[in-house]
Amino acid sequence: MFSKIGYCLFSIFCTFFVGSIFSQTIESEFSFATNFEVRPTFVEGSNPYFVNAGKWIYVGKTADFDEPGIYFYDTVSKQKIYKAIPLESYYQAHTTDFLGQIETKGKRLPLTVYEFLFYEESNGRAGFVLENKAKSSKAKKYFYVGWDLNSNSIDVVEPIYEIPAEDKKSFVQSSYIGYSAKDQSAYFTFAVDADLKDDESEDVSAYIYKIQNQNLTKLKEYRSKFYPYTPDFHAESNQIVIAAYAEAFQNRNPQGYLFQLDSNTFQSFSIPSVPYGICFSKDGKSLYMAAADTGEVRVYNTTNLSDVKKSKWGTHGHKLGFWKDGELVWVRNSGLHIYDPKTLKQKKVIPTKKFYKNHVNVSGSAFVPFQKLLLRNILEDPKGGASNRVLVAE
């Protein structure tokens, strides 16, 4: 039996030892509020992610009525960086390709950066999905736009989809999937729901695109009841996973899709509800999915999707990923819940109260797999934008 003094010393030792195992460094922290009064304006994005070899974080863009531009946070210099997009000069030289005209009041250009995709100084390329619509018409056009960073010019504009003016029901959605540094390629989804009110029919046409150099390639087209949701990319094994959003009480049997690019294999499989947490293992042989509403977690064998291991974690999680080997982190409002990736047993909890004093909602957090975590709290200061911490596990 321990004496009281011995027990206290043992407790202090355990606290120090466990804390040292699961310690982390705040590499940087920042908060930028949406501001329409300055020029260029700043509109905070709800889903920031790492770009430019992980050195920058995409944090937002300008308002529609302002000049087209995007904002980054540089984790090295700890500064906000603005990059204007030379869309107006391209538009003026190619007006017949687009709907609408330059306006003197309100929104000048009939062009909007619909989904920013990537920005990489290593090969001097950036890209985004562009929406084109005119004040005088309900028609819409969508394009992929390639941006040469070295010459600061638009050099690729490829049509993706057009919604005619008489179509009153269709709605589109686009999502960034990921970027591969090894072959300098980016991936994204584009989907069209023919009728938003129809949840039963497979009336969503979904497309998976690849961008490499100045080339846009449609890799896959499929039909679904669901929009593509929370896609993820594993660059080492060339795999893309796409989920669907459905809450547990809806009983809609959400589906996921695993696209293995090397073999051109596209498989559908059953997934848990509200799959906010999705990530691959380091070797790409395991795929993890965690449900925000029920706390269910599943681990799929990517070579045999019917081989599934299930467990139960906590709810109100917003992101799942590895910040180092052996530490799978379920980022929940209550804390960073760290699990053993093989047993799925919890190893440690780092409370979010360690980083934030007020209410916590960690929506929009992001990982650089096996390197770092962007912990984002949208409730720390509602008037001042989301409060962000870039954490590195030690």
Residue pairs with C-beta under 8 A, 6 or more apart in sequence:
2 10
18 348
21 348
22 327
22 338
22 347
22 348
22 350
22 393
23 393
23 394
24 323
24 350
24 391
24 392
24 393
24 394
25 391
25 392
25 394
26 355
26 389
26 390
26 391
27 75
27 372
27 390
27 391
27 392
28 73
28 75
28 78
28 389
28 390
29 387
29 388
29 389
29 390
30 73
30 78
30 80
30 388
31 380
31 381
31 384
31 385
31 386
31 387
31 388
32 42
32 44
32 59
32 60
32 71
32 73
32 80
32 385
33 42
33 44
33 383
33 384
33 385
34 42
34 43
34 44
34 60
34 385
35 41
35 42
36 43
36 63
39 66
40 62
40 66
40 67
40 69
40 82
40 84
41 62
41 63
41 65
41 66
42 60
42 62
42 71
43 60
43 61
43 62
43 63
44 59
44 60
44 385
44 386
45 58
45 59
45 60
45 61
45 116
45 364
46 363
46 364
47 364
47 366
48 57
48 58
48 59
48 60
48 73
48 364
48 366
48 374
48 376
48 388
49 57
49 58
49 176
49 366
50 56
50 57
50 58
50 366
50 368
50 374
51 57
51 58
51 72
51 118
51 119
51 120
51 179
52 72
52 119
52 120
52 121
52 122
53 120
53 121
53 122
53 181
54 75
54 368
54 371
54 372
55 74
55 75
55 76
56 72
56 73
56 74
56 75
56 81
56 119
57 72
57 73
57 75
57 366
57 374
57 388
57 390
58 70
58 71
58 72
58 116
58 119
59 71
59 72
59 73
59 80
60 70
60 71
61 68
61 69
61 70
61 71
61 113
61 116
62 68
62 69
62 70
64 107
64 112
65 106
65 107
65 108
67 84
67 88
67 108
68 84
68 85
68 87
68 88
68 109
68 111
68 112
68 113
69 82
69 83
69 84
69 85
70 82
70 83
70 85
70 113
70 116
70 119
71 80
71 81
71 82
71 83
72 80
72 81
72 83
72 119
73 79
73 80
73 81
73 388
74 80
74 81
75 390
83 119
85 113
85 128
85 147
85 154
86 147
86 152
86 153
86 154
87 109
87 111
87 130
87 145
87 154
88 102
88 108
88 109
89 153
89 154
90 153
90 154
90 157
91 98
91 102
91 109
91 111
92 102
94 157
95 101
97 157
98 110
98 111
98 132
98 141
99 110
99 132
99 133
99 134
99 137
99 139
99 140
99 141
100 110
100 132
100 133
100 134
100 135
100 136
100 137
101 110
101 134
102 108
102 109
102 110
103 110
103 135
110 132
110 133
110 134
110 135
111 130
111 131
111 132
112 130
112 131
112 132
112 133
113 128
113 129
113 130
114 128
114 129
114 130
114 131
114 142
114 174
115 128
115 129
115 174
115 175
115 176
115 188
116 128
116 176
117 126
117 127
117 128
117 129
117 176
117 186
117 188
117 211
118 125
118 126
118 127
118 176
118 179
118 186
118 211
119 126
119 149
120 126
120 179
120 184
121 149
122 181
122 184
123 184
123 213
124 148
124 149
124 150
125 146
125 147
125 148
125 149
125 184
125 213
125 214
126 146
126 147
126 149
127 144
127 145
127 146
127 147
127 156
127 186
127 211
128 144
128 145
128 147
129 142
129 143
129 144
129 145
129 160
129 174
129 188
129 190
130 142
130 143
130 144
130 145
130 157
131 140
131 141
131 142
132 140
132 141
132 142
132 143
133 139
133 140
133 141
137 165
138 165
138 166
138 168
139 162
139 163
139 164
139 165
140 162
140 163
140 172
141 159
141 161
141 162
141 163
142 159
142 160
142 161
142 162
142 172
142 174
142 190
143 157
143 158
143 159
143 160
144 156
144 157
144 158
144 160
144 209
144 211
144 216
145 154
145 156
145 157
146 154
146 155
146 156
146 157
146 158
146 211
146 214
146 216
147 153
147 154
147 155
148 154
148 155
155 214
156 214
156 216
158 216
160 190
160 207
160 209
161 172
161 190
161 192
163 170
163 172
163 192
169 194
169 195
169 196
169 197
170 192
170 193
170 194
170 195
171 192
171 193
171 196
172 190
172 191
172 192
172 193
173 189
173 190
173 191
173 193
173 227
173 228
174 188
174 189
174 190
174 191
175 188
175 189
175 228
175 229
175 231
176 186
176 188
176 231
177 186
177 187
177 188
177 189
177 208
177 231
177 232
177 233
177 240
177 242
178 186
178 187
178 231
178 232
178 233
178 235
178 240
179 185
179 186
179 187
179 233
179 235
180 186
180 187
180 233
180 235
180 238
181 235
182 235
183 212
184 212
184 213
185 210
185 211
185 212
186 210
186 211
186 212
187 208
187 209
187 210
187 211
187 219
187 231
187 233
187 240
188 208
188 209
188 211
189 206
189 207
189 208
189 209
189 228
189 231
189 242
190 206
190 207
190 209
191 204
191 205
191 206
191 207
191 227
191 228
192 204
192 205
193 203
193 204
193 227
194 203
194 204
194 205
195 201
195 203
199 225
199 252
200 225
201 225
202 223
202 224
202 225
203 223
203 225
204 223
204 224
204 225
204 226
204 227
205 221
205 223
206 221
206 222
206 223
206 224
206 227
206 228
206 242
207 218
207 220
207 221
208 218
208 219
208 220
208 221
208 240
208 242
208 259
209 216
209 217
209 218
209 219
210 216
210 217
210 219
211 217
219 259
219 261
220 259
220 266
222 257
222 266
224 244
224 255
225 244
225 252
225 255
226 244
226 245
226 246
226 254
226 255
227 244
227 245
228 242
228 243
228 244
229 242
229 243
229 244
229 245
229 275
230 242
230 243
230 245
230 275
230 276
230 278
231 240
231 241
231 242
231 243
232 240
232 241
232 278
232 279
232 280
233 239
233 240
234 240
234 241
234 280
234 284
236 282
236 283
236 284
237 260
237 262
237 280
237 283
237 284
237 285
237 302
238 260
238 261
238 262
239 258
239 259
239 260
239 261
239 280
239 284
239 302
240 258
240 259
240 261
241 256
241 257
241 258
241 259
241 278
241 280
241 287
242 256
242 257
242 259
243 254
243 256
243 271
243 275
243 278
243 289
244 254
244 255
244 256
244 271
244 275
245 254
245 274
245 275
246 252
246 253
246 254
246 273
246 274
247 273
247 274
247 293
248 273
248 274
248 291
248 293
248 294
250 273
253 270
254 270
254 271
254 272
254 273
254 275
255 268
255 269
255 270
255 271
256 268
256 269
256 270
256 271
256 275
256 289
257 266
257 267
257 268
257 269
258 265
258 266
258 267
258 269
258 287
258 300
258 302
258 305
259 265
259 266
260 266
260 302
267 305
269 300
269 305
271 289
271 298
272 289
272 290
272 291
272 294
272 296
272 297
272 298
273 291
273 293
273 294
273 296
274 291
274 292
274 293
274 294
275 289
275 290
275 291
275 292
276 290
276 291
276 292
276 317
276 318
276 319
276 320
277 288
277 289
277 290
277 291
277 292
277 297
277 317
277 318
277 319
277 320
277 330
277 331
278 287
278 288
278 289
278 290
278 320
279 287
279 288
279 320
279 321
279 322
279 328
279 367
279 369
280 286
280 287
280 288
280 302
280 369
281 287
281 288
281 322
281 341
282 322
282 325
282 369
282 370
284 302
285 301
285 302
285 303
286 299
286 300
286 301
286 302
286 341
287 299
287 300
287 302
288 297
288 298
288 299
288 300
288 320
288 328
288 341
289 297
289 298
289 300
289 320
290 296
290 297
290 313
290 317
290 320
290 330
291 297
291 315
292 315
292 316
292 317
292 318
293 315
294 315
295 312
295 313
295 314
295 315
295 317
296 310
296 311
296 312
296 313
297 310
297 311
297 312
297 313
297 330
297 344
298 308
298 309
298 310
299 308
299 309
299 310
299 311
299 344
300 307
300 308
301 307
301 308
309 344
311 344
313 330
313 337
313 339
313 344
313 346
314 330
314 332
314 334
314 337
315 332
316 332
316 333
316 334
317 330
317 331
317 332
317 333
317 337
318 331
318 332
318 333
318 361
318 362
318 363
318 364
318 365
319 330
319 331
319 362
319 365
319 366
319 367
320 328
320 329
320 330
320 331
321 328
321 329
321 331
321 367
321 369
321 373
322 328
322 329
322 341
322 367
322 369
322 370
323 329
323 367
323 370
323 371
323 372
323 373
323 391
323 392
323 393
324 370
324 371
324 393
325 370
326 340
326 341
327 338
327 339
327 347
327 393
328 338
328 339
328 340
328 341
329 336
329 337
329 338
329 339
329 367
329 373
330 336
330 337
330 338
330 339
331 337
331 362
331 365
331 373
331 375
332 352
332 362
333 352
333 360
333 361
333 362
334 349
334 351
334 352
334 360
335 349
335 350
335 351
335 352
335 353
335 354
336 349
336 350
336 352
336 373
336 375
337 346
337 349
338 346
338 347
338 348
338 349
338 350
339 345
339 346
339 347
340 347
352 360
352 362
352 375
352 377
353 360
355 375
355 377
355 389
356 377
356 380
356 387
357 380
358 379
358 380
358 381
359 379
359 380
360 377
360 379
360 380
361 377
361 378
361 379
362 375
362 376
362 377
362 378
363 376
363 378
364 376
364 378
364 386
365 373
365 374
365 375
365 376
366 373
366 374
366 376
367 373
367 374
371 392
372 390
372 391
372 392
372 393
373 390
373 391
373 392
373 393
374 388
374 389
374 390
374 391
375 388
375 389
375 390
375 391
376 386
376 387
376 388
377 386
377 387
377 388
378 386
380 386
380 387
381 387
